[in-house]
């Protein structure tokens, strides 16, 4: 089995205002803009290492807040906040060379995912493991993660 190299990379600090302005120019959210930047960085890395980005599929899982604006306001008034997170998964468009088009594609995919039932279904299915009797989890790899 091939072992993956692990490491970390950092960039110089980026101005949030500048990023927001750039994302507004192509009509996408800041998060969509950042995700499209990740896709662009992966694309560049693939090209520099002699691999074809068109042959690469990169799936990401993104946490999504499931609170309604009203419930958030009520929780803040009570001084209590809870985690109510779902997830969406999507393919990053690493094969797309044009940065603005990549951002638009990410924006469209995120909008479709957020308007779907995927985040809520992910939340419900993952929370159901915590409610299962321990006897049903015997031998399941998920059991070790729940403890």
C-alpha positions as CSV (number, residue, x, y, z in Angstrom):
1,X,0.0,0.0,0.0
2,X,1.4,3.4,-1.0
3,X,1.8,5.9,1.8
4,X,0.7,9.4,1.3
5,X,3.0,12.3,2.0
6,X,1.7,14.6,4.7
7,X,2.5,18.2,5.3
8,X,1.2,21.7,5.6
9,X,1.4,24.8,3.5
10,X,0.8,28.4,4.3
11,X,0.2,31.5,2.3
12,X,0.7,35.1,3.1
13,X,-2.4,36.6,4.8
14,X,-5.1,37.6,2.4
15,X,-7.5,40.6,3.0
16,X,-11.0,39.4,3.6
17,X,-12.4,42.6,2.0
18,X,-10.3,42.0,-1.1
19,X,-11.5,38.4,-1.3
20,X,-15.2,39.5,-0.9
21,X,-14.8,42.1,-3.6
22,X,-13.3,39.6,-6.0
23,X,-16.0,37.0,-5.2
24,X,-18.8,39.7,-5.7
25,X,-17.4,40.5,-9.1
26,X,-18.1,37.0,-10.4
27,X,-21.3,36.7,-8.3
28,X,-20.4,33.9,-5.9
29,X,-20.0,33.7,-2.2
30,X,-16.7,34.0,-0.4
31,X,-16.7,30.3,0.5
32,X,-17.4,29.3,-3.2
33,X,-14.5,31.6,-4.2
34,X,-12.1,29.9,-1.7
35,X,-13.2,26.4,-2.8
36,X,-12.6,27.4,-6.4
37,X,-9.1,28.6,-5.4
38,X,-8.5,25.2,-3.8
39,X,-9.5,23.5,-7.1
40,X,-7.2,25.9,-9.0
41,X,-4.3,25.1,-6.7
42,X,-4.9,21.3,-7.1
43,X,-5.1,21.8,-10.8
44,X,-1.7,23.7,-10.9
45,X,-0.1,21.0,-8.7
46,X,-1.3,18.3,-11.1
47,X,-0.1,20.1,-14.1
48,X,3.3,20.8,-12.5
49,X,3.7,17.1,-11.7
50,X,2.8,16.0,-15.2
51,X,-0.7,14.7,-14.5
52,X,-3.8,15.6,-16.5
53,X,-6.3,17.5,-14.3
54,X,-9.1,16.2,-16.6
55,X,-8.4,12.7,-15.3
56,X,-8.7,13.7,-11.6
57,X,-11.8,13.7,-9.5
58,X,-11.6,15.6,-6.2
59,X,-14.5,15.2,-3.9
60,X,-14.8,17.5,-0.9
61,X,-17.2,17.4,2.1
62,X,-18.3,20.8,3.4
63,X,-19.9,21.4,6.8
64,X,-23.2,23.2,6.6
65,X,-25.0,25.1,9.4
66,X,-28.6,23.8,9.6
67,X,-29.9,26.4,12.0
68,X,-32.5,28.8,10.7
69,X,-31.9,32.5,11.2
70,X,-34.7,32.5,13.7
71,X,-33.3,29.7,15.8
72,X,-29.9,31.3,15.8
73,X,-31.4,34.5,17.1
74,X,-33.4,32.7,19.8
75,X,-30.3,30.7,20.9
76,X,-28.2,33.9,21.1
77,X,-30.8,35.6,23.2
78,X,-30.8,32.6,25.6
79,X,-27.0,32.5,25.6
80,X,-26.9,29.0,24.3
81,X,-25.5,27.8,21.0
82,X,-25.6,24.2,19.7
83,X,-24.0,22.4,16.8
84,X,-26.5,21.5,14.2
85,X,-24.3,20.7,11.2
86,X,-24.9,18.7,8.1
87,X,-22.6,18.2,5.3
88,X,-22.6,18.4,1.5
89,X,-20.2,16.7,-0.8
90,X,-19.3,17.9,-4.2
91,X,-16.7,17.4,-7.0
92,X,-14.3,20.3,-7.3
93,X,-13.9,21.3,-11.0
94,X,-10.1,20.8,-11.2
95,X,-10.3,20.2,-14.9
96,X,-11.6,23.8,-15.6
97,X,-8.7,26.1,-16.5
98,X,-10.6,29.4,-16.2
99,X,-10.7,30.6,-12.6
100,X,-14.0,32.6,-13.0
101,X,-15.7,29.7,-14.6
102,X,-14.4,27.4,-11.8
103,X,-15.9,29.7,-9.2
104,X,-19.3,29.9,-11.0
105,X,-19.4,26.1,-11.2
106,X,-18.6,25.7,-7.5
107,X,-21.3,28.3,-6.7
108,X,-23.9,26.5,-8.8
109,X,-23.0,23.1,-7.2
110,X,-23.1,24.5,-3.7
111,X,-26.5,26.2,-4.3
112,X,-27.9,23.0,-5.6
113,X,-26.5,21.0,-2.7
114,X,-27.8,23.5,-0.1
115,X,-31.3,23.5,-1.6
116,X,-31.4,19.7,-1.6
117,X,-32.2,17.5,1.4
118,X,-28.5,16.3,1.5
119,X,-27.3,18.3,4.5
120,X,-30.3,17.4,6.6
121,X,-30.2,13.7,5.6
122,X,-26.5,13.6,6.5
123,X,-27.2,15.1,9.9
124,X,-30.0,12.7,10.6
125,X,-28.2,9.6,9.5
126,X,-25.0,10.5,11.5
127,X,-27.0,11.4,14.6
128,X,-28.9,8.1,14.5
129,X,-25.6,6.3,15.3
130,X,-25.6,8.0,18.7
131,X,-29.1,6.7,19.5
132,X,-28.4,3.1,18.5
133,X,-28.1,0.4,21.2
134,X,-24.4,-0.4,21.8
135,X,-25.2,-4.1,21.0
136,X,-25.9,-3.2,17.4
137,X,-22.6,-1.5,17.0
138,X,-20.5,-4.5,18.1
139,X,-17.9,-5.1,15.4
140,X,-18.7,-1.9,13.6
141,X,-15.7,0.4,13.0
142,X,-18.0,3.4,13.8
143,X,-18.3,2.1,17.4
144,X,-14.7,3.2,18.2
145,X,-15.4,6.7,16.9
146,X,-18.6,7.2,18.9
147,X,-17.0,6.6,22.3
